[in-house]
Amino acid sequence: MVYETLAFGLFALVTLASSLGVVLVRDVWHSALLLGVALLSVAVHYVMLQAEFLAAMQVLVYVGGVLVLITFAVMLTRQADTEEVSNA
């Protein structure tokens, strides 16, 4: 029981820290990576609650789908920003 409480506390701290990092980090790429960490740690919380299906859907849908979409958007917008700077 003590190990479960320590694991919960550790992953709760990881979830809160990465969620704050998503909001406070100025670089969009690092913010997207921290969002992935936050979503994966939420999946760990689902596993702790013995909701393996929800954990799998969290990883497949949010981490696999939404985070890849955000990553592509960041890569596309970052390319457009560097072209504008080089043309000026």
PyRosetta script that sets phi, psi and omega in degrees:
from pyrosetta import init, pose_from_sequence

init()
pose = pose_from_sequence("MVYETLAFGLFALVTLASSLGVVLVRDVWHSALLLGVALLSVAVHYVMLQAEFLAAMQVLVYVGGVLVLITFAVMLTRQADTEEVSNA")
pose.set_psi(1, -35.6)
pose.set_omega(1, -179.7)
pose.set_phi(2, -66.9)
pose.set_psi(2, -39.3)
pose.set_omega(2, -179.6)
pose.set_phi(3, -66.4)
pose.set_psi(3, -36.9)
pose.set_omega(3, 177.5)
pose.set_phi(4, -65.3)
pose.set_psi(4, -39.7)
pose.set_omega(4, 178.9)
pose.set_phi(5, -67.0)
pose.set_psi(5, -41.4)
pose.set_omega(5, 177.5)
pose.set_phi(6, -65.9)
pose.set_psi(6, -40.2)
pose.set_omega(6, 178.0)
pose.set_phi(7, -65.4)
pose.set_psi(7, -41.6)
pose.set_omega(7, 177.2)
pose.set_phi(8, -62.1)
pose.set_psi(8, -45.1)
pose.set_omega(8, 179.6)
pose.set_phi(9, -62.3)
pose.set_psi(9, -40.3)
pose.set_omega(9, 179.5)
pose.set_phi(10, -64.1)
pose.set_psi(10, -47.9)
pose.set_omega(10, -178.8)
pose.set_phi(11, -73.7)
pose.set_psi(11, -26.8)
pose.set_omega(11, 173.0)
pose.set_phi(12, -67.0)
pose.set_psi(12, -38.6)
pose.set_omega(12, 177.0)
pose.set_phi(13, -66.6)
pose.set_psi(13, -40.4)
pose.set_omega(13, 177.6)
pose.set_phi(14, -63.6)
pose.set_psi(14, -42.4)
pose.set_omega(14, 179.9)
pose.set_phi(15, -63.0)
pose.set_psi(15, -46.7)
pose.set_omega(15, -179.5)
pose.set_phi(16, -66.7)
pose.set_psi(16, -41.7)
pose.set_omega(16, -178.2)
pose.set_phi(17, -66.6)
pose.set_psi(17, -43.3)
pose.set_omega(17, -179.3)
pose.set_phi(18, -71.6)
pose.set_psi(18, -32.2)
pose.set_omega(18, 176.5)
pose.set_phi(19, -67.4)
pose.set_psi(19, -40.6)
pose.set_omega(19, 174.6)
pose.set_phi(20, -65.7)
pose.set_psi(20, -36.1)
pose.set_omega(20, 177.7)
pose.set_phi(21, -64.3)
pose.set_psi(21, -36.0)
pose.set_omega(21, 178.1)
pose.set_phi(22, -59.4)
pose.set_psi(22, -39.8)
pose.set_omega(22, -176.6)
pose.set_phi(23, -81.7)
pose.set_psi(23, -36.4)
pose.set_omega(23, -170.0)
pose.set_phi(24, -93.8)
pose.set_psi(24, -20.1)
pose.set_omega(24, -178.0)
pose.set_phi(25, -74.7)
pose.set_psi(25, 137.6)
pose.set_omega(25, -176.3)
pose.set_phi(26, -82.2)
pose.set_psi(26, -29.2)
pose.set_omega(26, -179.1)
pose.set_phi(27, -80.6)
pose.set_psi(27, 128.5)
pose.set_omega(27, -176.0)
pose.set_phi(28, -68.7)
pose.set_psi(28, -36.0)
pose.set_omega(28, -179.9)
pose.set_phi(29, -63.6)
pose.set_psi(29, -45.4)
pose.set_omega(29, 178.0)
pose.set_phi(30, -67.2)
pose.set_psi(30, -33.0)
pose.set_omega(30, 176.6)
pose.set_phi(31, -64.2)
pose.set_psi(31, -40.4)
pose.set_omega(31, 178.0)
pose.set_phi(32, -66.5)
pose.set_psi(32, -39.0)
pose.set_omega(32, 177.6)
pose.set_phi(33, -66.0)
pose.set_psi(33, -40.0)
pose.set_omega(33, 176.8)
pose.set_phi(34, -67.0)
pose.set_psi(34, -31.3)
pose.set_omega(34, 174.1)
pose.set_phi(35, -63.8)
pose.set_psi(35, -39.1)
pose.set_omega(35, 175.8)
pose.set_phi(36, -62.4)
pose.set_psi(36, -40.2)
pose.set_omega(36, 177.1)
pose.set_phi(37, -64.0)
pose.set_psi(37, -42.2)
pose.set_omega(37, 180.0)
pose.set_phi(38, -64.2)
pose.set_psi(38, -42.2)
pose.set_omega(38, -180.0)
pose.set_phi(39, -68.4)
pose.set_psi(39, -37.4)
pose.set_omega(39, 176.9)
pose.set_phi(40, -67.5)
pose.set_psi(40, -36.7)
pose.set_omega(40, 179.1)
pose.set_phi(41, -70.9)
pose.set_psi(41, -29.7)
pose.set_omega(41, 173.1)
pose.set_phi(42, -66.4)
pose.set_psi(42, -36.9)
pose.set_omega(42, 176.1)
pose.set_phi(43, -63.2)
pose.set_psi(43, -35.7)
pose.set_omega(43, 176.6)
pose.set_phi(44, -65.2)
pose.set_psi(44, -37.5)
pose.set_omega(44, 176.5)
pose.set_phi(45, -62.6)
pose.set_psi(45, -38.7)
pose.set_omega(45, 176.3)
pose.set_phi(46, -63.3)
pose.set_psi(46, -39.3)
pose.set_omega(46, 177.8)
pose.set_phi(47, -64.3)
pose.set_psi(47, -39.3)
pose.set_omega(47, 177.5)
pose.set_phi(48, -63.3)
pose.set_psi(48, -30.4)
pose.set_omega(48, 178.2)
pose.set_phi(49, -86.2)
pose.set_psi(49, 6.5)
pose.set_omega(49, -179.0)
pose.set_phi(50, 60.8)
pose.set_psi(50, 38.4)
pose.set_omega(50, 175.2)
pose.set_phi(51, -114.7)
pose.set_psi(51, 70.8)
pose.set_omega(51, -173.8)
pose.set_phi(52, -65.3)
pose.set_psi(52, -34.4)
pose.set_omega(52, 179.6)
pose.set_phi(53, -64.6)
pose.set_psi(53, -43.5)
pose.set_omega(53, 177.3)
pose.set_phi(54, -63.8)
pose.set_psi(54, -36.7)
pose.set_omega(54, 177.4)
pose.set_phi(55, -64.8)
pose.set_psi(55, -42.0)
pose.set_omega(55, 178.8)
pose.set_phi(56, -65.6)
pose.set_psi(56, -41.1)
pose.set_omega(56, 178.3)
pose.set_phi(57, -68.2)
pose.set_psi(57, -34.8)
pose.set_omega(57, 175.9)
pose.set_phi(58, -60.2)
pose.set_psi(58, -45.2)
pose.set_omega(58, -178.8)
pose.set_phi(59, -70.9)
pose.set_psi(59, -44.0)
pose.set_omega(59, -176.3)
pose.set_phi(60, -69.9)
pose.set_psi(60, -47.5)
pose.set_omega(60, -173.8)
pose.set_phi(61, -81.0)
pose.set_psi(61, -54.5)
pose.set_omega(61, -173.0)
pose.set_phi(62, -79.4)
pose.set_psi(62, -54.0)
pose.set_omega(62, -177.8)
pose.set_phi(63, -71.0)
pose.set_psi(63, -41.9)
pose.set_omega(63, -177.9)
pose.set_phi(64, -76.6)
pose.set_psi(64, -37.1)
pose.set_omega(64, -174.9)
pose.set_phi(65, -98.1)
pose.set_psi(65, -59.6)
pose.set_omega(65, -174.0)
pose.set_phi(66, -67.0)
pose.set_psi(66, -42.0)
pose.set_omega(66, -178.1)
pose.set_phi(67, -68.6)
pose.set_psi(67, -35.0)
pose.set_omega(67, 175.9)
pose.set_phi(68, -67.1)
pose.set_psi(68, -39.2)
pose.set_omega(68, 176.9)
pose.set_phi(69, -63.0)
pose.set_psi(69, -43.5)
pose.set_omega(69, 177.5)
pose.set_phi(70, -64.3)
pose.set_psi(70, -39.7)
pose.set_omega(70, 179.2)
pose.set_phi(71, -63.0)
pose.set_psi(71, -43.6)
pose.set_omega(71, 177.1)
pose.set_phi(72, -63.3)
pose.set_psi(72, -39.9)
pose.set_omega(72, 178.9)
pose.set_phi(73, -64.1)
pose.set_psi(73, -41.1)
pose.set_omega(73, 178.6)
pose.set_phi(74, -64.7)
pose.set_psi(74, -42.6)
pose.set_omega(74, -179.4)
pose.set_phi(75, -66.0)
pose.set_psi(75, -38.9)
pose.set_omega(75, -179.6)
pose.set_phi(76, -70.2)
pose.set_psi(76, -41.8)
pose.set_omega(76, -179.6)
pose.set_phi(77, -73.0)
pose.set_psi(77, -32.2)
pose.set_omega(77, 178.4)
pose.set_phi(78, -67.0)
pose.set_psi(78, -37.8)
pose.set_omega(78, 177.7)
pose.set_phi(79, -63.4)
pose.set_psi(79, -40.5)
pose.set_omega(79, 179.6)
pose.set_phi(80, -66.5)
pose.set_psi(80, -35.1)
pose.set_omega(80, 179.2)
pose.set_phi(81, -66.9)
pose.set_psi(81, -40.5)
pose.set_omega(81, -178.0)
pose.set_phi(82, -71.2)
pose.set_psi(82, -30.9)
pose.set_omega(82, 177.6)
pose.set_phi(83, -68.7)
pose.set_psi(83, -38.2)
pose.set_omega(83, 179.9)
pose.set_phi(84, -66.3)
pose.set_psi(84, -37.4)
pose.set_omega(84, -179.9)
pose.set_phi(85, -69.8)
pose.set_psi(85, -40.5)
pose.set_omega(85, -177.5)
pose.set_phi(86, -72.0)
pose.set_psi(86, -27.9)
pose.set_omega(86, -180.0)
pose.set_phi(87, -78.4)
pose.set_psi(87, -22.0)
pose.set_omega(87, -175.4)
pose.set_phi(88, -79.8)
pose.dump_pdb("model.pdb")
